[in-house]
Amino acid sequence: MRAAEKPKIAKLSEKSGLPPGTPVYTGERSPDETKIRIFLYNEEEYEEKTGLSLDELKEFSAKAGSKWVIVTGLADTQLINDICEFSGLHPLTTEDILNTHQRPKIESFDDYIYIVIKVILPMEDEGIYSEQASIILFKDTIITFLENDDRIFEPLIRRLTASKGRLRKNGNDYLFYAIIDSVVDEYFEIFEIIGERLERIEDSVIISPEPEILEDIYSVRRDLIWLRKSIWPLRDVVAELSRGEYDLIGDNTEIFLRDVHDHLSQISETLETYRDLAAGILDLYLSGVSNRMNEVMKVLTIIATIFIPLTFIAGLYGMNFRYMPELNHPYAYPAILLLMLAIAVAMLIYFRKKRWL
């Protein structure tokens, strides 16, 4: 789909005055076309269907076994609303799925758990971008809603396709954990990229603190601030899931969720370390710029100081008085030049002795 054909994005202000639960997409980018993908599996069998219509989704949902539904693209808000109504989701959940400015959170309803998580992916230019993932856990079904990109789940899908291990055996709550874990694992790659960026920026600052580096420093700091807003609330979400307060999550899965919480704690510590490092690099840059300015000012000050007595002599003999007897001396001009040179050399020797040069 070309950019010109994509639907207009609704802004947050367009939700003002609408009743609660009104499905309005509020993303910053035009979403892709809405596509439905379903995986039906148990320990022995596996079946996958892509490009389903709503009626086909209803037909597959009636089959026995564990199911994972991936809905990619939020362009068709009516279809999203129909899927949510068919699945028995609360209207406020539907609203939150389409409102992609949510912070990571968890909400529990009578027959399902709803969480919001930020999927963070690298870009080719070493930047990062994110999209919101909404994950709903039922007793025998998981539904995930993504704005545009489901590539982060491809390794998980390959495991589900090829393996008869834990993903097939342990039920939907384990797959629910695996989805969260795959998103969190991607955070480690993101922080590797940021770490490499910080190392390069630090080397550049030490070698030559050019003005362009300041933009790179602030870019990294903005990314870190934004990542902090996405990661810290997710720690609370995973901690709550691992406490054993939800019937839909088994005791065995809670152990794995605690492991995810440990990973998030490690990522949070790395995040704070990188924030301190970015602040230190900024201070180093400002210090380098200040030192360079001081060097320039020192040179200019020395030059100005040397020329002060020379200017005085030149100004003295530039006065237009009639009686200045030394002006009539045949060696007056070279003598004055030699005097001025001697003063300049003497001052340079003095500055060198004082280690000002």
N, C-alpha and C positions, 0 to 999 in steps of 0.2 A: 504494500500500500504506500503510495507516495504521500509526502508530508502534506500536500495541499488537500488530499482527500480525507485526512484524519479529522475526526470530530473536534469541535471546539471544546476546550477544557473549561470546566466550571471552576470558578474561584470560590474561596471560602466565603467571601461576602455574598455570593449568590445563594447561600443556604440561609441567610438571615430572613427570619419571618416564616420559614417553612415549618410544618409540623414535625415533631420528633419522629425519626424513623424514615424520613423521606430519602430515597436513594438518589444521591447526586455525587458524581465523581469529581473529586477536588484535587487531582494530581497535578504536578507541575509540568509533566510531559503528556503529549497525546498518547493514549494507550493503544496497544495493538488490538487487532480484531479478537473478539472473545472466542476462545477455543476450549473444548472440553475433552479431557483425556481420563480414562478410567482403567484401574488395575484391579482385577479380581483374582484373589489367590488364597491358597491354604498350603498346608505343609507339602502336599503332593502335586497340586495343580496350579497353573498360572495362566491368566488370560489378560490380554491388553487390547483396548480399543481407543482409537483417536478420532478426533473430528466428529464427535457425537452431537446429535441434536438433543433437545430436552426430552423428547419422547423416548429416544434410545437410552438416555441416562436413566430415566425412570424404569425402563425394562431391565437394564443391567442391575440397578439397585435392588430389584426384587429377588435376585439370585442369592443363594446361600454362600457364605464365605466372607472373608475380610475384603474390604474395598478401600481403595485410595483414589479419590477424585481430584484431579488437578485442573483448575480453571485458570487459564492464562489470558490476560487482557481484560480490561474492565470497560471497554468502549461501549458495549451493549448493556447499558444499565438495566434495561427491561429484562433481558435474559438473566442477568445476575440476580435481579429481584425474584424472577420466577424460580431459579435454582434454590435460592434461599427459602422461599415459601414452600417449595416441594420438600426441602430437607427439614422443615420445621424450625428454622432459625427465627429468633426474635427480631422484630423490625429494627431495633436499635443495633443489633449485630450486623444486619444488612447495611445500615447507615455507616457503621464503623469500617466495614470492608471497603466501601467506596471512598471513605474519607481517609486518604492516604497520608494525612499529617498526624496520625496517632503516634503517641509514644508507646514503646513496648509495654504491654499490660496483659492481665489475665482476668477473665470473667467466667463465672461458673453458673450454669443454668441447670434445670432439672435433669435433662438427658444429654447434655453436652458441655464440653469445656472449650472456651474460645480464647485464643491468645493472638496477640499482635507481635510480630518480630520484624526487625529490619534486615533484609538481605543486602549485604554490601559486597560489591564486585569490583575488580580492578578494570581500568581502561587502558588502551594501548599507549597513551601518553603518560602513564604512571599516575594518573589521577584515579579517583574512585567515584562510584556513583551507587545509589541505593534505591531500592524499591521496597514497598511494604508487602509483607506476606501475612495473610490471615490464615490461621490453622484452627480447624474445628475437629475435635475428637468426640465421636459417638462410640457406642458400645462396639459396633462392628464396621464402622466407616470413618474414614478421615477425609476431610475436604480441605484443600488448600487453594487460596485465591492469590494470584500474583498479578502485578501490573503489566509486565511485558515479557519477562525472561524466566524460563524454567530450567536453564542449563545447570544451575547449581544443584539440581536434584538428579542429574544424569548419572553420576557415580552410584547414587542410592538406587536408582531404577535398574542399573546393570546388576547390582547385587541382588535385587529382588527378582530379576529375571533368571539369573544363572544359579542362584544359591538355594539350597533347601535348609539353610542354617537358621539362625535366630530370627531373621526377618520373617521367614515363613512360619516359624514355629510359635513364636512368643506373642502373637496377636497384635492388635492395632495399637495398644499402648506402647509397645516396643518400637513400632514404626513411628509413632508420634515422637518418641525420644530420638530416633535416628534422624528424623527431619530436622529437629532442633540442633542436634549435634552436627549435622552437615553444614548448617548455616554458621554455627560457632567455629567450626574448623576453618571456614573461609576467612574468618577474622584474623587467624594467624598469618595467612598469606598476605592480607592487607597490611598487617603490621611489619612484615618483612619488607614490603615495598616502601613503607614510610621510613623504616630504619635505614634503608639504603639511600633514600632521598636526604635524610638528615646527615648521614655521613658525607655525602657529596657536597652538601651545602656547607658543612663545617670545614671541609678541606678548602673549598672556594673562599670562605671567609678568612681563613688563616693565610692563604696565598695572596689574595687580592680582594678586599671587600668592596666589590663594585655595586653601584646602586640597584642593578637588576636583581641582585641576590636578596634584597629586602623583600621584594614581591614573592620570591620563593619561600622565604621564611614565614611570611604571613599566610601564604597558601597552606603550608603544612600545619600551622597553628589553627587555622580555621577548620581543617580536616579533623584535627585531634579534638577540638571542642565539639564538633558535630558527632564524632565517634563516641565521645563520652556520653552524650545525650542518648545515644542508641544502646550502649553497652550496660551502663549502670542500672537502668530500670530492668533490663533483661535478667540481670543477676537476681533481682528480687522475684521476678516471675519464676525462674527455674528453682530458686530456693523454696518458694511456696509449693511448686509441683512436687518437690522431693520430700515434703514433710509427712506424706501419708494421709492427707486430708480428703483425697478424692477417690471415690469408689472405682472410677474408670481407669485408674492407674494402679497396677499391681505392685506388690512389694518388691519383686525382682527388678521391675523397671525403675523404681525409686532409687535403687542403688546406682544405676547408670545415670540417672538425672543428677545425682549428687556429684558424679564424675564431671558432668557438663558444668555444674556450678564451680567446681575446682578449676576447670579450664577458664571460665569467665573471670574468676578471681585472678588467675595468672595473667590474662589479657588486660584486666584492669590495672594490675601493677605495672605491666609494660606500658600501658597508656599513660600513667602518671609519670613514669620514667621518661618517656618521650616528650611529654609536656614540659618537664623540667629541662630536658636537653634542648628543646626548641627555645625556651626562655633563655637558657645559657648562651645558645648560638646568637640570639638577638642581642644580648648584652655584649657578646664578643664582637659582633658586627659594629654596634654603636661605638664600642671602645676602639676598634680598628679605624673607623671613620674619624673619630675624635683624635686619635694619635696622628693620623695622616694630616688632619687639619692643623694640629699643633706643630708638626714638622714644617708645613708650608708657612705657618705664621712665624715660626722661629727663623726661617731663612729670610722672610720678608723683613722681619724686625732687625736682623743683623745687617741686612743691606741698608735699611733706613738709618740705623745707628751709625754706620760707617759714613753715610753721606751727610749726616747732620753737621759735623765740623767742616767737611769739604764745602758744603753749601754756605756755611757761615763765612769761610774765607772768600769764596767766590762772590758772595753778596757784599762783603766788606770792600773788596777792591772793585766792585761794580758800582759803588756810589759815585756820583758825578760831582766830586769836589775838585776844585782847581789845583790846590796845593797838596799833593801826595808825592813827596820827593822820591820815594822808592820806585815810583812808576817810570821815572826818567832814567833809572839805572839800566844799562844794556843787558844785564843778566837777570833782571827782575822776573820776567815771564817764566823762564825755565826754573828759576829758584822757587817760585810759588808752586809750580807743577811738582817739583821734587818734594817740597814740603807736604803737599797734599798726598802724594804717593806714600811718603814716610808715615804720615798719620794713619792712612788706610792699612798699611802693613803692620804697624804697631798694634792697631786695634784687632786685626785678625790673629796676631800672635797672642794677644791677651785673651781673646775668646777661646782660642785653642787650649791655652793653659788652664782656663776655667772649665774646660770640657763642655763648652756651649756649642762647639762645632764637632 
